Amino acid sequence: MARLKIHWRTLSEFAPKGVTTGQTSEEAAKTATLRSERPMMVYVTSDDPTDSITRKLEDIVFANEVVGIGAKFFDAIKMNAGDAEQDRLISANGRKTPRILFVSRAYKVTGVVQGRQLSRGRLLKAMKSLARIEYKSSFDRMVRDYTKLLNELDRLEGRKTKLADDKARLEAKPSPSNQKKWERTRKEYEADVASWTQREKKLLEFKTRGEAKAKTTA
């Protein structure tokens, strides 16, 4: 399902200007006000996309429903190993590939999951840890509520298919009374779709700590 797919954006450089490791107190003060809109999960890919860890990560872990929903709390960023090695922030945190770094809005690395540690459980633990720091919104509650929304969406898709089938039968054998019934059913379906869309939008308006709602995408 498209809504569970993690939408990675590829970067060749991650650390913003002014963020370095080993800063003096004066340098740290100058960069203390740097903030991204959302916390980040940075996926450093392996040079060998066919290795067993990468296949497990991309085919199983990232495909997990809870991981896909939980990723909506983050700006999902992908970097290749060569670019990561040149980045002053990413290169200082973890050495193995593939690896995933969890980075706060203030560009502080809060966790690194790498190599054979990469599993559904460890990834979710790191997600929840950073989400608790950055958000007022509950990670577990959002995952639970979004799962319910997806179940409702499945039922809406079933109704959509039935509407199409009923429409085809009406075209083959017109009936004024059945046409009116179909139109009424279609309007009810469209109203429910609109309601679903609004509830999804509201659910994804996460409240960050100390700031306004953080926007995200489905």
Beta strands, then each sheet from edge to edge (+ up, - down):
strand 1: 9-10
strand 2: 40-44
strand 3: 75-79
strand 4: 99-103
strand 5: 109-114
strand 6: 206-207
strand 7: 213-214
sheet 1: 1+ 3+ 2+ 4- 5+
sheet 2: 6+ 7-
end
